[in-house]
Amino acid sequence: MLLEAVFDRFVNESPITVMARGLMEHALQPGPIDELFERTATTQYTEKLLFSTLVDMMGLVVCGIHKSPHAVYVNHRDLFPVELTNVYEKLKGVELPVMQQLVRDNAARLTEVVEALGGSLPALLPGFRVKILDGNCLAGTQHRIKELREIAAAPLPGKTLNVFDPQLGLVIDVFPCEDGHAQERALLGPVLDSVLEGELWIEDRNFCTVGWLCGVVLRRKAHVLVREHKNLPWTKGDDLRLVGRVETGSVWEQKVTITADDGRLLELRRVLIKLDQPTRDGETEVALLCDLTVEQACALTLARLYLKRWKIETVFQVLTDVLQGEHPRLGYPKAALFAFCVTVLAYNLLSVIKAALRVVHGTDKVEKEVSLHHITSEIRRTHTGMMIAIPPMQWLPLGDMNAAELAKVLLELARQVDLSKYRKAPTKPKKPKTPRQYDPKHPHVSTAKILAKRRQGE
């Protein structure tokens, strides 16, 4: 009875943290994660240290509950049957297919929960499953590795290509690469193999290549909406014609053709947006290429649809600013990429929490007003104390629930959430910076004297 009373207090005071823990139990069960490792790993093996323990450890780091793997090891010594050096050796050797499959399996489990909640967002283009592809280069790390200590340049531990499902709100796939200098388009081969018939893929111009466009449309029988790269060769089919306006400018359209490597021709629609205001880079036009017919989507719809690509930029902002997706202490490429993939798992858990809130409190209210930063901050503050008050064994029933049962619990908890605690700060226009005066003869000033002058002038 005492434990039930303690649990009820957390439900009343921090239902968000209880929701997060329930989702962890469901989506990060040790058994399936260790089974994933056994079937996917080719060089690493399990002797004493389980792969699920590594996932738990890195989860505590990327969520900001502990600052480093070393801190997790010291504070949870009972979880590690090996020495710290063994932990680091396994961490820096996690294989890329293992971490990729970890993200895929996690996304599949959480997709079931989102669907059971009824928390999917409206389709960006009815009749098509839309996927947004973008790349992310991990930030430079500290020079802890011996060979890096005499190098002044920032060491890049790797990069990833990431696939985002905007309707589910989940990152559903990651393609990691250890070479921080690798070209994003050079990594497109495995991505192309994952494309399914009938999907619509949206990408930036970095991915606008003949091989990708023809591969998606002609080989995989899917669709593309991509920003045109200036070096892409195409043949004009007709002249540009004005079709209307969107919020950012006038929209023009024409037919173009590109030639695949095997000689086949691919007919595309080229949608040109002549911007009312230049971009930050000074560009006055944005050209898009798409294979959809006019009946499937008019040029104005395509222009507005491409603007939704910013959703994946928001994902990256959360991964780096809200969560610890790029850890400066993890210099070895596999360790850094593994940390990023575990951060994706954490992001997906937050996305499911938002889905439950949308169902209970309304999509517009949650999408416009709720801050993931504030939600994450509360989870960080509360989770450790909650796990001390409520032993891990008491959470196991949540892990045994199916998606429908867990969705019912999440909705009950979502009704307890006070959204005013997580409200975004209102966006205000930035004021121009006031130029500062510097006198080398007086490098310091007294704040008290400055304020005294202000009072004298009042």
N, C-alpha and C positions, 0 to 999 in steps of 0.2 A: 504493500500500500504506500509506503514511503517513497519507493521508486516511481510509482505512478504519479504521486503528487509532484515530485521533482520534474518528471517528464511534462506534466501539464503546465508547470511554470514556464518551461522553455517554449512550449507551444503558444502560450499566451504572450510571452515577452519577445520571443524571436522566432516566429514560425518560419521565416526565411531560412534560418540556420538548420532547423529540423527538416525542411524540404531538401536542402542541399545534402544533408547526411543521408536521407532516405534514397536520393538519387545515386549517391556514391555506392551505397550498399547494393543497389540494383545493377548499376552499369559497370562497377569495378569489382565484381566478385573475384576472389583469388583463383578459384577453380578454373573458370573459363579463360582467365588471363594466362595462367600457367599452361593450360592445354594449348592455347594459341602459340605460346613460345615453343612448346615441344614439336608442334607440327610445322612451324615456319622457320625456326633457327637452323642453320646448317653448320656453323663453326662453334658457336657457344653451346654450352650444355649446363644442366642443373646438377649440382652436387649437394651443396648445403644452402646456398642463397637462392631463393625463389625469385623469378622475374616479377611476380606480383608484389614482392617486397620493394623492388626497385621502383615500380610504378607508384606505390604508396609514398615512398620516400620523396620522389620527385614531385608528387602532388602537393606535399606539405611545403616544398620550396617554392613552386610556381604560384601557389595561392598566398604566399607571403606569411605563412604561419611560422616557418623557420627560414633563416637567411641562407642556408647552404646545406648540402648533403652532410657535411661534417656535423652541423648543429642537430640535424635529425638523428644521426648516429649516436651522438652523445646523450640526447634527451630520450631516445627510445632504444637503449642498448639491448633490451630484451628481444627486440625484433630481428637482430642481426647475429646469426650463429658464426660469423666469420670476422676477421680483422678489418679495420677501415681500409687498408690498402687493397684488400680483395674486393671490397665494395666499389672502389674507384676503378679497379681493373675491369670489373664487369660493366660498370657504367659507361666507360669509354669504348667498350667493344660491342654495344648493342647493335645488331645488324639492321640495316635500312628496311628490308622487307618486314622485319618483326615490328618496328615502330609504325610502319605504314598500315599493317594489318591491325594493329592495336586501335588506330584511329577509325578504320573501316568498321571493325566489329562494334566499337563503342557507338558509332553513328547509327549503325543498324539497330542496336538495342534501344537507343534513345528515340529513333524514328517511330518505333512501335508505341512508345510512351506519348509522344506528341500527337500521334494519330488517335490514340485512345482518349487523350484529353479533348480532342477536337480543337487543338490549338494552332493548327496550320494557318499561315497568313494567306490572303487571297492570291491566286495565281497571277504572276506578272503578265502572262499572255495565256488566256484560257485555251485549253486544248494541248498545251505543251508543258513538259517538265523542263524548267529553265535551270541551267547551271552556270555559275559565274566562275571563271578561271583567272587567277592572278598569281604573280610570283612575289616572294618575300626574301630579301637577303638579310640574314641574321647580322646584327650589329657586331662591331669589333669587340673582341674580348681583351682581358688583361693578358700581360706577357708572362704568364706563369710557366709555360712550357720552356724548357731549357733553350731550345733552338730559337725561341722568339725574343729572348731577353736583350739581345743586342740590336734588334730591329725596331726602328722608330715607327714604322707604318702600322696601322691598326690591323690586327690579325682577324680575318674573316673566317668563321668556322663552318660556313655552308650556306645553302639557300634551299628554298622549298617552292614548289608549285602547289597551290591550294585550290580545292574545288568547294564552292559554297552553294548550298541549296537555299535560295531566298524564301521559298515557301515554307520550308521547315525551320529556317533560321539556324541551320546546323552546317558546320564544316564537315563534309562527308568523305573527303579523301585528301591525302597529302602525298606528294612525291618529293622525298628528300634527296639532296645531293650534297656531298661533302666538299665539293670544290666551290669556294666562295666567288671565284671568277668565272664560273660556267655561264654561258649564254642561256637565257630562259628558253629560247626557241630550240636549243639543242636538247632539251629535256622533254620535248613534246611527244616522242615516240611512245613511251608507256602511257601517257595521258590519252593519246589517240586510241590505244587498245582498250581503254575503259569506256569509251563513248558508246552509248546504246542507241539503237534505232529510234528515230522520232524525237530525240531530245533537241533542245535549243541551247547552244553554248554561246555565252557572251564573253568577249575578251577585249583587252586593250590592244594597241597597235603592235606591241612587242611580239604578239603571237600571229600577226598577219603575214603568213607565208603561204606560198603556193602549196607546199606539202600539207600544211594543216587544213587549209580551206578545202582542197580536193579530197584529202583523207576523210574529213568529217562528212562531207556531202556525198561524194561518189563512192567511197569505200564503206563508211559506217552507216550511210543512209540517215544521217541526222542533219541538223541545221546549224548555221552560224550567224552571229551578228557581231561583227568585229570592226574596230576602228581601222581605217586604211593606213597602211605604212607607205610612206612616200616612195619607197624603192620597189613596191610590188608592181610587176608588169601586167597591164591589162589593155584590152582593145575596146575602144568605144563602140557601142552599138547604136546609140542615138545621142542627140544633144540634151543638155540639161533643160528641165522644164520646171517651173515653179508649181508647187502643189499646195502651199499654205504656210502657216506660221505655227511655231510652238513658243513656249515662254522665253526661250533664249535667242530666237532669231527666225529668219525665213528658211523654209525647207525646199530643196530642189531634188530632182530625181532623174536618173538615166540608167540605161542598160549597159553593162560591160561584160566582157568575156575574158577568162584566163585559161591558159593551157596547162594541163597536168603534165607530169613527167612522162606519162605513157602516151601522150598525144591527145587524150580526151579533152573536150571543151567543157568548161563550167560557166554557165550563164548566171550572173549575179545582178542584183539591183544596187546601184550606188546612190546613197542618200547623202546629200551635201547640206549641212547646216551652216548658213552664213550668220555668224554671231553678231548680236547687237553690241556686245561688249567683248573686247579681246580677253583671252584666257590669261592666267598668270605668266605664261610663257610668251605672251604677245601674239598668239595665233588668232586669226579672225575667222577661220573655217574649220569645221570638223566633218570629215567624210567617213561614212559607214558603208560596209559591204554586207549584204545579206542575200540568202537564197530563197527566202520565203516569198510566196506569191502575193500579189496585191490583195487577193481575197483572204489570205491568211493574216496579213497585217499590212495596213497602209503605211506610207512613208512617215506620216506624222506619228503613228503608233511606234514605229521603229525608233524614231528620234527620241521620243519620251522614254521608251524602254531602255535604251542605252544609258540614259541618265541614272537608271537604277543600279548601274554597276558600282556606284559609290558605296553600296551596302557592304561589299567585301573590304573596302578601305576602312569602314567602321570596325569590321572584325579585327583587322590588323591593329587598329588603335587600341582596342580592348586587350588584345594579346600582349601588347608591349607596355601600355600605360597603366592598365588596371591590374592585369596579371603579370607575372614575371616570366614572360615568354622568351626573353633574350637575356640569359644570365651571364654577366661579364666574367664570372669565375670559372665557367666551364669552357675551357679553351679547346679541348679535343673535339673534333667535328662530330663524331657519333654521340658524344655526351650532350653537346649543345643541341643537336637535332632531336635527340630523345627528349630533352627538356621542352623544346618547342612543341613536340607532338603531345606530350602530357598536358601542356598548356591548352592545346586544342580540346582535349578531353574536358578540362575545367571550363572552357568557354561554352562547350556544348551543354554542360550541366546548367550553367547560368541561363542559356537559351531556353531550356526546358522549363526552368522556373518562370521565365518571362511568358512562356506559352500558357502555363497554368494561370498566371495573373491576368493574361489577356482574356481568357475564357470567363473569369469571374468578374473582372473590373472593366472590361471593354478594351478592344484593340487600340482605338485612337488614344485613349487615356494612357495606357501603358507605353505605347510606342513613343508618344510625344513627351511624357512627363517622367517616366521611371529611369533612374540612372543606375547602370550596372556597377559603376564605381561605388556608389553608396551601399548597394547590396553586398558587394564583395567586402567592403570595409566592415560591415556588421558580421559577416561570416567569420572574418579573421579575428575580430574581437571576441566572439562568443564560442567558436567551435572548440577550442582547447578546454575551456572550463566545462562545456557541455559534455565532452567525452570523459572528463574526470568524474562528473556527477552521475553520468549514465554510462555504465561499462559497455564496451564494444559488443559483448555477447547479447545485450538487450536489443541491439539494432538488427540482428540477423534475420528476424521475421520479415523485415522490409525487403531484404535481398531475395527472399524466397517467393515474393509476390510476382504474379505475372503483370504484364503492362496495364491491363484493365484495372486490376486491383490497386496497383500503385497510383494510377491516374486518379482514382477515387479519393485516395488519401491526400494526394497533392492538392486536389480541388478543395477539400475540407480545410487544409492548412492555408490555402490561398485566401479563403474567406476571412481568416484571422489577420491578414496582413493590412497594416495601415500604410497606404501608399504615400502619404504625406511625409513619411520618414525618408523616402528615397527619391524625392522630387529633384529633377535636374535644375541647375541654376539657369535662370533666364539668359538667353544669348543677347549680348549687347554689342553694338558696333564698336570696333576698336578705335580708340582715340589716337591721333597722331602723336608720336613721341616728341617730347619737348627736348630740344638740343641742350646738352649739358656743357657747362663752362668748366674748364680745368686750368688751374693756376699751379704750375710746378713748384712755385715758392710756398704755396699753402696746400699741401696734399690732403690735409684733413680740415674739417670744420666742426664746430661745436653745435650740436643739434639744439641745445638749450638756447644758445645765442640767436640762432636762426629763428626759433619760435618766439623769442622775446621781441625781435624786430617785427614779426608778423603782428604781435599784440599791440606794438606801438603804432602800427599803421591802421589798426582797426578803429 
